[in-house]
């Protein structure tokens, strides 16, 4: 990919470098969000929101990760707007998958 290209996010929009967009469709949406909130807080992070949208912040040894989530059509869309440069989106997606698994 040429250096001036930006990755494509959900729906085909361009995502600024350093941001991640992750879409998941858990069978139990409310349970998944409750579990993600509990895991985030258990690990010293912050989580504010409801079954429609919210914000979260987590600390890692490399720096903080923060973003938002929105719920639409039985899916939750996570948008990470701040993350350490050395932490790839794929790793964040893997952790989100662990957090939403009840």
Steps between C-alpha positions, in 0.01 A plus 500: 500500500648840411587709804233763428215246487283467806343172610133450421256470789149369531284620215801591290583836663864589547646469849772743608831333583514380857127428520328162498142403419377161618150358445371201695159327514482301824196277556429671835573867433408628846696220668801572280497871585458426871794260486716750309419768757586269790830392341597858418432619855663190655819589313498860624325659203191714470171421324194722467204415284183304443354258245514770230843666533784584731867580556788306652861551606763241585861528605767272356872487576552685169236770557127553506232371264175694475200495276127474462247232418161516334236232462304457179307206356622242756864600448737705708745730322815584695698804388843544654618859463810494717745215536873447534668502162657158562168330581341364180124510442500120468622467860233740623235301308624181666469656846151631418403147396619374840317779682164439332509125552280423798 
